[in-house]
């Protein structure tokens, strides 16, 4: 829904970024029983070859390279993202520094790739909105961590929160994590308000959805978070879409 609410000319490049990051994420999270490290390394090599050659027989990578080359997305952003995917291959616990590095690659630089598309060559605006865009990616990722605690911990054996024993997750640890996320959301909103009109509604729609999911998680006790995946119903999503549209058009944010 968020992408649909972007200006139509932004749909294809944003879909291409999403398709690229989705495949890498699926390799490390879902390709069980296969040689994940080799598959990810080959995917990485094919990615940079596609960008250099400006063509690929892989339709997802071809679409991605078109976006990278058209909007001058830095190679460093792509490399940082793939480094975080490599971390998921063999890391199960993260200290504070490692977590910051992981979130930078898995979420913040993805926000920066999208921002390059949104500003359409305006580097001054990109630099101005860079920090809020990274905070939005960070907020989204941390909400995902809380939403997916059970699957990450029990199915994949991962714990992304430093110094937190997920077998004994309590209200104090949960509240501390939630305070960090709330701060990220607040800083991100400042940047959303300054986005070009072509991107503002789509990004704000995603923001409102994740904020609602975060608030629902915040009202949920730790034991339930560890045993079930918190969701927003489809009717509620449609309501949030309408709410986002009205808030922006009536300038209520």
C-alpha positions as CSV (number, residue, x, y, z in Angstrom):
1,X,0.0,0.0,0.0
2,X,2.8,2.4,0.8
3,X,4.5,1.9,-2.6
4,X,1.1,2.2,-4.3
5,X,0.7,5.6,-2.7
6,X,3.9,6.9,-4.2
7,X,3.8,8.8,-7.5
8,X,3.5,6.2,-10.3
9,X,7.0,7.0,-11.7
10,X,8.5,5.8,-8.4
11,X,6.8,2.4,-8.4
12,X,9.2,0.5,-10.6
13,X,12.5,1.7,-9.1
14,X,11.2,1.1,-5.5
15,X,9.9,-2.3,-6.5
16,X,13.3,-3.1,-8.0
17,X,15.1,-2.2,-4.7
18,X,12.6,-4.3,-2.7
19,X,13.0,-7.2,-5.1
20,X,16.8,-7.1,-4.7
21,X,16.8,-6.9,-0.9
22,X,14.0,-9.5,-0.6
23,X,16.0,-12.2,-2.5
24,X,19.1,-11.6,-0.4
25,X,17.0,-11.9,2.7
26,X,15.3,-15.0,1.6
27,X,18.7,-16.7,0.9
28,X,19.8,-16.3,4.5
29,X,16.4,-16.9,6.1
30,X,14.7,-19.5,4.0
31,X,17.1,-21.5,1.8
32,X,17.6,-24.2,4.5
33,X,19.4,-27.3,3.3
34,X,21.3,-25.4,0.6
35,X,24.7,-23.8,0.6
36,X,23.6,-20.4,1.7
37,X,27.0,-18.8,1.9
38,X,27.8,-19.8,-1.7
39,X,24.4,-18.7,-2.9
40,X,24.8,-15.3,-1.3
41,X,28.3,-14.9,-2.6
42,X,27.2,-15.7,-6.1
43,X,24.2,-13.3,-5.8
44,X,26.6,-10.6,-4.6
45,X,29.0,-11.2,-7.5
46,X,26.1,-11.2,-10.0
47,X,24.8,-7.9,-8.5
48,X,27.9,-5.9,-9.0
49,X,28.5,-7.5,-12.4
50,X,25.0,-6.4,-13.4
51,X,25.6,-2.8,-12.2
52,X,29.0,-2.7,-14.0
53,X,27.6,-4.2,-17.3
54,X,24.3,-2.3,-17.0
55,X,22.5,-5.5,-18.0
56,X,21.7,-8.9,-16.5
57,X,19.8,-12.0,-17.5
58,X,18.5,-12.2,-14.0
59,X,15.4,-10.0,-14.2
60,X,15.5,-8.8,-10.6
61,X,19.1,-7.8,-10.9
62,X,18.5,-6.2,-14.2
63,X,15.8,-4.1,-12.7
64,X,18.0,-3.2,-9.7
65,X,20.9,-2.2,-11.8
66,X,18.7,0.1,-13.9
67,X,17.7,1.9,-10.7
68,X,21.2,2.0,-9.2
69,X,22.6,3.5,-12.4
70,X,19.8,5.9,-13.1
71,X,19.7,7.4,-9.6
72,X,23.4,7.2,-8.8
73,X,23.0,4.9,-5.8
74,X,26.4,4.5,-4.3
75,X,28.1,1.1,-4.4
76,X,28.9,1.5,-0.7
77,X,25.2,1.3,0.1
78,X,24.8,-2.0,-1.8
79,X,28.0,-3.4,-0.2
80,X,26.9,-2.5,3.3
81,X,23.5,-4.2,2.8
82,X,25.1,-7.4,1.6
83,X,27.6,-7.3,4.5
84,X,24.6,-7.5,6.9
85,X,23.1,-10.4,5.0
86,X,26.4,-12.2,5.4
87,X,26.3,-11.5,9.2
88,X,23.0,-13.4,9.3
89,X,24.7,-16.5,7.9
90,X,26.7,-17.3,11.0
91,X,25.9,-14.8,13.8
92,X,23.3,-15.7,16.4
93,X,24.0,-13.1,19.1
94,X,24.9,-9.4,18.7
95,X,26.7,-6.9,20.9
96,X,25.8,-3.3,20.7
97,X,28.3,-2.4,18.1
98,X,27.5,-5.4,15.9
99,X,23.8,-4.6,16.2
100,X,24.4,-1.1,15.0
101,X,26.4,-2.4,12.1
102,X,23.7,-4.9,11.2
103,X,20.8,-2.4,11.3
104,X,22.9,0.0,9.2
105,X,23.2,-2.6,6.5
106,X,19.9,-4.4,6.7
107,X,17.7,-1.3,7.0
108,X,19.2,2.1,7.1
109,X,21.1,1.9,3.8
110,X,17.9,0.5,2.2
111,X,16.2,3.7,3.3
112,X,19.0,5.6,1.7
113,X,18.7,3.7,-1.6
114,X,15.0,4.7,-1.6
115,X,15.8,8.3,-0.7
116,X,18.1,8.5,-3.7
117,X,15.1,7.7,-5.9
118,X,12.8,10.1,-4.0
119,X,15.1,13.1,-4.4
120,X,15.7,12.3,-8.0
121,X,19.2,13.8,-8.2
122,X,18.9,16.6,-5.6
123,X,22.0,15.9,-3.6
124,X,21.4,18.8,-1.2
125,X,18.0,17.4,-0.3
126,X,19.5,13.9,0.0
127,X,22.1,15.1,2.5
128,X,19.4,17.0,4.5
129,X,17.1,14.0,4.7
130,X,19.8,11.3,5.1
131,X,19.6,11.1,8.9
132,X,15.8,10.9,9.2
133,X,15.8,8.3,6.4
134,X,18.2,6.1,8.4
135,X,16.2,6.6,11.5
136,X,13.0,5.4,9.7
137,X,14.8,2.3,8.5
138,X,16.1,1.7,12.0
139,X,12.6,2.0,13.5
140,X,11.1,-0.4,10.9
141,X,13.8,-2.9,11.5
142,X,13.5,-2.8,15.3
143,X,9.8,-3.2,15.1
144,X,10.4,-6.2,12.8
145,X,12.7,-7.6,15.5
146,X,10.0,-7.4,18.1
147,X,7.3,-8.7,15.8
148,X,9.4,-11.7,14.7
149,X,11.0,-12.5,18.1
150,X,9.6,-16.0,18.2
151,X,10.6,-17.0,14.7
152,X,14.0,-15.4,14.9
153,X,14.8,-17.0,18.3
154,X,13.2,-20.4,18.0
155,X,13.4,-21.2,14.3
156,X,16.6,-19.3,13.3
157,X,18.4,-19.2,16.7
158,X,19.0,-15.5,16.5
159,X,18.9,-12.8,19.2
160,X,19.3,-9.3,18.0
161,X,19.0,-7.5,21.3
162,X,22.3,-7.2,23.3
163,X,22.3,-8.1,27.0
164,X,18.7,-9.4,26.8
165,X,17.9,-13.0,27.7
166,X,15.0,-13.8,25.4
167,X,14.1,-16.8,27.5
168,X,13.3,-14.4,30.3
169,X,12.2,-11.3,28.4
170,X,10.6,-8.9,30.9
171,X,8.8,-5.6,30.9
172,X,12.0,-3.6,31.8
173,X,14.0,-4.9,28.8
174,X,11.0,-4.5,26.5
175,X,10.4,-0.9,27.7
176,X,14.0,0.0,27.1
177,X,13.9,-1.3,23.5
178,X,10.6,0.5,22.9
179,X,12.1,3.8,24.1
180,X,14.8,3.5,21.4
181,X,12.2,2.8,18.7
182,X,10.0,5.7,19.8
183,X,12.9,8.1,19.5
184,X,13.7,6.7,16.0
185,X,10.1,7.3,14.9
186,X,10.1,10.9,16.1
187,X,13.3,11.7,14.3
188,X,12.1,10.0,11.1
189,X,8.8,12.0,11.0
190,X,10.8,15.3,10.8
191,X,12.3,14.0,7.5
192,X,9.0,12.6,6.1
193,X,7.5,16.1,6.3
194,X,10.2,17.4,4.0
195,X,10.1,14.7,1.3
196,X,9.1,15.7,-2.2
197,X,5.3,15.5,-2.7
198,X,5.8,12.5,-5.1
199,X,7.1,10.4,-2.2
200,X,5.6,11.9,0.9
201,X,2.2,10.0,1.1
202,X,3.7,6.6,0.3
203,X,6.4,6.9,2.9
204,X,4.0,8.4,5.5
205,X,1.6,5.5,4.9
206,X,4.3,3.0,5.7
207,X,5.3,5.1,8.7
208,X,1.7,5.1,10.1
209,X,1.4,1.4,9.6
210,X,4.6,0.6,11.4
211,X,3.8,3.1,14.1
212,X,0.4,1.3,14.7
213,X,2.1,-2.1,14.8
214,X,4.7,-0.7,17.2
215,X,1.9,0.6,19.5
216,X,0.1,-2.7,19.4
217,X,3.4,-4.5,20.4
218,X,3.9,-1.9,23.1
219,X,0.5,-2.9,24.6
220,X,1.3,-6.6,24.4
221,X,3.0,-8.4,27.3
222,X,6.4,-9.9,26.7
223,X,5.2,-13.5,27.1
224,X,2.8,-13.1,24.2
225,X,5.4,-11.5,22.0
226,X,7.6,-14.6,22.5
227,X,4.7,-17.0,21.5
228,X,2.9,-15.2,18.7
229,X,3.4,-12.8,15.8
230,X,1.6,-9.5,16.3
231,X,-0.3,-8.3,13.2
232,X,-2.4,-5.5,11.9
233,X,-5.6,-6.8,10.2
234,X,-6.3,-5.9,6.6
235,X,-9.4,-3.8,7.4
236,X,-7.2,-1.8,9.8
237,X,-4.5,-1.3,7.2
238,X,-7.1,0.2,4.8
239,X,-8.3,2.5,7.6
240,X,-4.7,3.6,8.2
241,X,-4.3,4.3,4.5
242,X,-7.3,6.6,4.5
243,X,-6.1,8.2,7.7
244,X,-2.7,8.9,6.2
245,X,-4.2,10.4,3.1
246,X,-6.5,12.7,5.1
247,X,-3.7,13.8,7.6
248,X,-1.4,14.8,4.8
249,X,-4.0,16.6,2.7
250,X,-5.5,18.4,5.7
251,X,-1.9,19.2,6.9
252,X,-2.5,17.6,10.3
253,X,1.1,16.5,10.7
